[in-house]
Protein backbone atom coordinates (compact mmCIF):
# COMPACT_ATOMS: atom_id res chain seq x y z
CA UNK A 1 0.00 0.00 0.00
CA UNK A 2 1.20 3.49 -0.83
CA UNK A 3 2.31 5.41 2.28
CA UNK A 4 -0.14 8.10 3.32
CA UNK A 5 1.12 10.66 5.80
CA UNK A 6 -2.10 12.59 6.24
CA UNK A 7 -5.78 11.87 5.74
CA UNK A 8 -6.95 13.56 2.49
CA UNK A 9 -10.28 14.37 4.15
CA UNK A 10 -9.33 15.95 7.49
CA UNK A 11 -5.51 16.11 7.45
CA UNK A 12 -5.01 13.85 10.49
CA UNK A 13 -1.62 12.11 10.68
CA UNK A 14 -1.84 8.39 9.86
CA UNK A 15 0.26 5.28 10.24
CA UNK A 16 1.66 3.63 7.11
CA UNK A 17 -0.74 0.67 7.17
CA UNK A 18 -3.94 2.47 8.17
CA UNK A 19 -7.05 1.56 6.16
CA UNK A 20 -9.34 4.08 7.84
CA UNK A 21 -8.65 7.52 9.31
CA UNK A 22 -8.73 7.30 13.10
CA UNK A 23 -10.08 10.86 13.32
CA UNK A 24 -12.89 11.09 10.75
CA UNK A 25 -13.30 7.46 9.58
CA UNK A 26 -12.37 8.23 5.95
CA UNK A 27 -11.64 5.01 4.01
CA UNK A 28 -8.06 4.84 2.79
CA UNK A 29 -7.14 2.59 -0.11
CA UNK A 30 -4.58 2.32 -2.84
CA UNK A 31 -7.03 3.92 -5.27
CA UNK A 32 -7.61 6.87 -2.95
CA UNK A 33 -3.89 7.38 -2.52
CA UNK A 34 -3.11 7.11 -6.20
CA UNK A 35 -5.97 9.46 -7.01
CA UNK A 36 -4.71 11.95 -4.44
CA UNK A 37 -1.21 11.87 -5.90
CA UNK A 38 -2.25 11.86 -9.55
CA UNK A 39 -4.89 14.58 -9.51
CA UNK A 40 -3.37 17.89 -10.56
CA UNK A 41 -6.50 19.91 -11.22
CA UNK A 42 -6.67 23.24 -9.42
CA UNK A 43 -10.14 22.69 -7.94
CA UNK A 44 -9.30 19.12 -6.92
CA UNK A 45 -6.32 20.47 -5.00
CA UNK A 46 -8.55 23.01 -3.28
CA UNK A 47 -11.01 20.33 -2.23
CA UNK A 48 -8.23 18.17 -0.81
CA UNK A 49 -6.19 20.79 1.00
CA UNK A 50 -8.54 23.59 2.02
CA UNK A 51 -10.57 23.46 5.22
CA UNK A 52 -13.54 25.66 4.41
CA UNK A 53 -14.41 26.28 8.05
CA UNK A 54 -10.93 27.80 8.46
CA UNK A 55 -11.53 30.10 5.49
CA UNK A 56 -14.92 31.18 6.85
CA UNK A 57 -13.47 31.90 10.29
CA UNK A 58 -10.58 33.80 8.69
CA UNK A 59 -13.17 36.31 7.46
CA UNK A 60 -14.14 36.87 11.09
CA UNK A 61 -10.47 37.51 11.91
CA UNK A 62 -10.35 39.84 8.88
CA UNK A 63 -13.31 41.77 10.28
CA UNK A 64 -11.75 42.05 13.75
CA UNK A 65 -8.49 43.43 12.38
CA UNK A 66 -10.44 45.70 10.04
CA UNK A 67 -11.83 47.34 13.16
CA UNK A 68 -8.41 47.38 14.88
CA UNK A 69 -6.71 48.73 11.75
CA UNK A 70 -9.28 51.49 11.35
CA UNK A 71 -8.44 52.70 14.87
CA UNK A 72 -4.68 52.50 14.27
CA UNK A 73 -4.59 54.22 10.89
CA UNK A 74 -7.26 56.81 11.69
CA UNK A 75 -4.78 58.44 14.09
CA UNK A 76 -2.40 58.96 11.16
CA UNK A 77 -5.20 60.41 9.03
CA UNK A 78 -6.25 62.71 11.87
CA UNK A 79 -2.83 64.40 12.02
CA UNK A 80 -2.64 64.71 8.22
CA UNK A 81 0.04 62.06 7.65
CA UNK A 82 -2.16 60.11 5.20
CA UNK A 83 -5.26 60.86 3.15
CA UNK A 84 -8.57 58.99 3.06
CA UNK A 85 -7.64 56.65 0.17
CA UNK A 86 -4.34 55.69 1.81
CA UNK A 87 -6.17 55.12 5.10
CA UNK A 88 -8.59 52.69 3.43
CA UNK A 89 -5.72 50.94 1.60
CA UNK A 90 -3.63 50.45 4.74
CA UNK A 91 -6.59 49.31 6.84
CA UNK A 92 -7.65 46.62 4.37
CA UNK A 93 -4.10 45.37 3.72
CA UNK A 94 -3.49 45.26 7.49
CA UNK A 95 -6.61 43.12 7.95
CA UNK A 96 -5.82 40.82 5.02
CA UNK A 97 -2.34 40.13 6.40
CA UNK A 98 -3.49 39.09 9.87
CA UNK A 99 -6.37 37.03 8.50
CA UNK A 100 -3.80 35.25 6.31
CA UNK A 101 -1.65 34.46 9.35
CA UNK A 102 -4.65 32.67 10.88
CA UNK A 103 -5.22 30.67 7.66
CA UNK A 104 -1.55 29.65 7.48
CA UNK A 105 -1.33 28.71 11.14
CA UNK A 106 -4.55 26.71 11.37
CA UNK A 107 -5.14 25.48 7.82
CA UNK A 108 -1.68 24.56 6.46
CA UNK A 109 -0.47 21.08 7.46
CA UNK A 110 2.62 21.27 5.27
CA UNK A 111 4.08 23.63 2.67
CA UNK A 112 1.96 22.18 -0.14
CA UNK A 113 -1.14 23.53 1.65
CA UNK A 114 0.03 27.16 1.46
CA UNK A 115 -0.89 27.93 -2.16
CA UNK A 116 -4.38 26.30 -2.16
CA UNK A 117 -5.30 28.00 1.13
CA UNK A 118 -3.91 31.33 -0.11
CA UNK A 119 -5.94 31.04 -3.33
CA UNK A 120 -9.18 30.31 -1.51
CA UNK A 121 -8.55 32.99 1.12
CA UNK A 122 -7.70 35.61 -1.53
CA UNK A 123 -10.82 34.78 -3.54
CA UNK A 124 -13.00 35.22 -0.48
CA UNK A 125 -11.30 38.50 0.46
CA UNK A 126 -11.81 39.96 -3.02
CA UNK A 127 -15.44 38.82 -2.93
CA UNK A 128 -16.00 40.55 0.42
CA UNK A 129 -14.16 43.74 -0.58
CA UNK A 130 -15.80 44.04 -4.00
CA UNK A 131 -19.26 43.31 -2.58
CA UNK A 132 -18.67 45.96 0.09
CA UNK A 133 -17.58 48.51 -2.51
CA UNK A 134 -20.55 47.58 -4.69
CA UNK A 135 -23.00 48.02 -1.82
CA UNK A 136 -21.53 51.41 -0.88
CA UNK A 137 -21.59 52.56 -4.52
CA UNK A 138 -25.18 51.39 -4.93
CA UNK A 139 -26.22 53.16 -1.71
CA UNK A 140 -24.53 56.44 -2.72
CA UNK A 141 -26.01 56.33 -6.23
CA UNK A 142 -29.45 55.77 -4.69
CA UNK A 143 -29.01 58.83 -2.47
CA UNK A 144 -27.81 60.97 -5.39
CA UNK A 145 -30.74 59.83 -7.51
CA UNK A 146 -33.18 60.61 -4.71
CA UNK A 147 -31.67 64.09 -4.20
CA UNK A 148 -31.74 64.75 -7.94
CA UNK A 149 -35.37 63.65 -8.09
CA UNK A 150 -36.26 65.91 -5.15
CA UNK A 151 -34.63 68.93 -6.86
CA UNK A 152 -36.51 68.18 -10.08
CA UNK A 153 -39.87 67.88 -8.33
CA UNK A 154 -39.29 71.22 -6.57
CA UNK A 155 -38.54 72.94 -9.86
CA UNK A 156 -34.91 73.41 -8.97
CA UNK A 157 -33.50 71.26 -11.71
CA UNK A 158 -32.07 74.24 -13.58
CA UNK A 159 -30.38 75.51 -10.42
CA UNK A 160 -29.10 72.05 -9.63
CA UNK A 161 -27.84 71.61 -13.20
CA UNK A 162 -26.10 74.98 -13.29
CA UNK A 163 -24.30 74.31 -10.01
CA UNK A 164 -23.50 70.69 -10.74
CA UNK A 165 -22.25 70.77 -14.34
CA UNK A 166 -19.27 73.09 -13.80
CA UNK A 167 -18.13 70.96 -10.89
CA UNK A 168 -18.29 67.84 -13.04
CA UNK A 169 -16.43 69.63 -15.81
CA UNK A 170 -13.72 70.77 -13.43
CA UNK A 171 -13.42 67.26 -12.04
CA UNK A 172 -12.96 65.77 -15.51
CA UNK A 173 -10.10 68.20 -16.20
CA UNK A 174 -8.38 67.60 -12.89
CA UNK A 175 -8.15 63.81 -12.63
CA UNK A 176 -5.78 62.96 -9.81
CA UNK A 177 -3.28 60.44 -11.18
CA UNK A 178 -2.16 59.58 -7.66
CA UNK A 179 -5.66 58.23 -6.99
CA UNK A 180 -5.38 55.85 -9.96
CA UNK A 181 -1.92 54.79 -8.76
CA UNK A 182 -3.31 54.03 -5.30
CA UNK A 183 -6.10 51.92 -6.76
CA UNK A 184 -3.55 49.88 -8.75
CA UNK A 185 -1.37 49.58 -5.65
CA UNK A 186 -4.42 48.47 -3.70
CA UNK A 187 -5.13 45.67 -6.19
CA UNK A 188 -1.49 44.50 -6.01
CA UNK A 189 -0.96 44.74 -2.26
CA UNK A 190 -3.97 42.63 -1.28
CA UNK A 191 -2.66 39.38 -2.86
CA UNK A 192 0.87 40.12 -1.61
CA UNK A 193 -0.38 40.69 1.94
CA UNK A 194 -2.59 37.58 1.76
CA UNK A 195 0.25 35.32 0.56
CA UNK A 196 2.83 36.56 3.05
CA UNK A 197 0.25 36.31 5.82
CA UNK A 198 -0.59 32.67 4.99
CA UNK A 199 3.08 31.75 4.54
CA UNK A 200 4.10 33.47 7.79
CA UNK A 201 1.31 31.67 9.64
CA UNK A 202 2.63 28.35 8.32
CA UNK A 203 6.22 29.25 9.33
CA UNK A 204 5.06 30.21 12.83
CA UNK A 205 3.21 26.88 13.14
CA UNK A 206 6.28 24.94 12.05
CA UNK A 207 8.60 26.69 14.49
CA UNK A 208 6.47 26.83 17.62
SVG drawing of the C-alpha trace seen along z (x, -y; Angstrom):
<svg xmlns="http://www.w3.org/2000/svg" viewBox="-42 -78 53 80">
<polyline fill="none" stroke="black" stroke-width="0.4" points="0.0,0.0 1.2,-3.5 2.3,-5.4 -0.1,-8.1 1.1,-10.7 -2.1,-12.6 -5.8,-11.9 -7.0,-13.6 -10.3,-14.4 -9.3,-15.9 -5.5,-16.1 -5.0,-13.9 -1.6,-12.1 -1.8,-8.4 0.3,-5.3 1.7,-3.6 -0.7,-0.7 -3.9,-2.5 -7.0,-1.6 -9.3,-4.1 -8.7,-7.5 -8.7,-7.3 -10.1,-10.9 -12.9,-11.1 -13.3,-7.5 -12.4,-8.2 -11.6,-5.0 -8.1,-4.8 -7.1,-2.6 -4.6,-2.3 -7.0,-3.9 -7.6,-6.9 -3.9,-7.4 -3.1,-7.1 -6.0,-9.5 -4.7,-12.0 -1.2,-11.9 -2.2,-11.9 -4.9,-14.6 -3.4,-17.9 -6.5,-19.9 -6.7,-23.2 -10.1,-22.7 -9.3,-19.1 -6.3,-20.5 -8.6,-23.0 -11.0,-20.3 -8.2,-18.2 -6.2,-20.8 -8.5,-23.6 -10.6,-23.5 -13.5,-25.7 -14.4,-26.3 -10.9,-27.8 -11.5,-30.1 -14.9,-31.2 -13.5,-31.9 -10.6,-33.8 -13.2,-36.3 -14.1,-36.9 -10.5,-37.5 -10.3,-39.8 -13.3,-41.8 -11.8,-42.0 -8.5,-43.4 -10.4,-45.7 -11.8,-47.3 -8.4,-47.4 -6.7,-48.7 -9.3,-51.5 -8.4,-52.7 -4.7,-52.5 -4.6,-54.2 -7.3,-56.8 -4.8,-58.4 -2.4,-59.0 -5.2,-60.4 -6.2,-62.7 -2.8,-64.4 -2.6,-64.7 0.0,-62.1 -2.2,-60.1 -5.3,-60.9 -8.6,-59.0 -7.6,-56.7 -4.3,-55.7 -6.2,-55.1 -8.6,-52.7 -5.7,-50.9 -3.6,-50.5 -6.6,-49.3 -7.7,-46.6 -4.1,-45.4 -3.5,-45.3 -6.6,-43.1 -5.8,-40.8 -2.3,-40.1 -3.5,-39.1 -6.4,-37.0 -3.8,-35.3 -1.7,-34.5 -4.6,-32.7 -5.2,-30.7 -1.5,-29.7 -1.3,-28.7 -4.6,-26.7 -5.1,-25.5 -1.7,-24.6 -0.5,-21.1 2.6,-21.3 4.1,-23.6 2.0,-22.2 -1.1,-23.5 0.0,-27.2 -0.9,-27.9 -4.4,-26.3 -5.3,-28.0 -3.9,-31.3 -5.9,-31.0 -9.2,-30.3 -8.6,-33.0 -7.7,-35.6 -10.8,-34.8 -13.0,-35.2 -11.3,-38.5 -11.8,-40.0 -15.4,-38.8 -16.0,-40.5 -14.2,-43.7 -15.8,-44.0 -19.3,-43.3 -18.7,-46.0 -17.6,-48.5 -20.5,-47.6 -23.0,-48.0 -21.5,-51.4 -21.6,-52.6 -25.2,-51.4 -26.2,-53.2 -24.5,-56.4 -26.0,-56.3 -29.5,-55.8 -29.0,-58.8 -27.8,-61.0 -30.7,-59.8 -33.2,-60.6 -31.7,-64.1 -31.7,-64.7 -35.4,-63.6 -36.3,-65.9 -34.6,-68.9 -36.5,-68.2 -39.9,-67.9 -39.3,-71.2 -38.5,-72.9 -34.9,-73.4 -33.5,-71.3 -32.1,-74.2 -30.4,-75.5 -29.1,-72.1 -27.8,-71.6 -26.1,-75.0 -24.3,-74.3 -23.5,-70.7 -22.2,-70.8 -19.3,-73.1 -18.1,-71.0 -18.3,-67.8 -16.4,-69.6 -13.7,-70.8 -13.4,-67.3 -13.0,-65.8 -10.1,-68.2 -8.4,-67.6 -8.1,-63.8 -5.8,-63.0 -3.3,-60.4 -2.2,-59.6 -5.7,-58.2 -5.4,-55.9 -1.9,-54.8 -3.3,-54.0 -6.1,-51.9 -3.6,-49.9 -1.4,-49.6 -4.4,-48.5 -5.1,-45.7 -1.5,-44.5 -1.0,-44.7 -4.0,-42.6 -2.7,-39.4 0.9,-40.1 -0.4,-40.7 -2.6,-37.6 0.3,-35.3 2.8,-36.6 0.2,-36.3 -0.6,-32.7 3.1,-31.8 4.1,-33.5 1.3,-31.7 2.6,-28.3 6.2,-29.3 5.1,-30.2 3.2,-26.9 6.3,-24.9 8.6,-26.7 6.5,-26.8"/>
</svg>
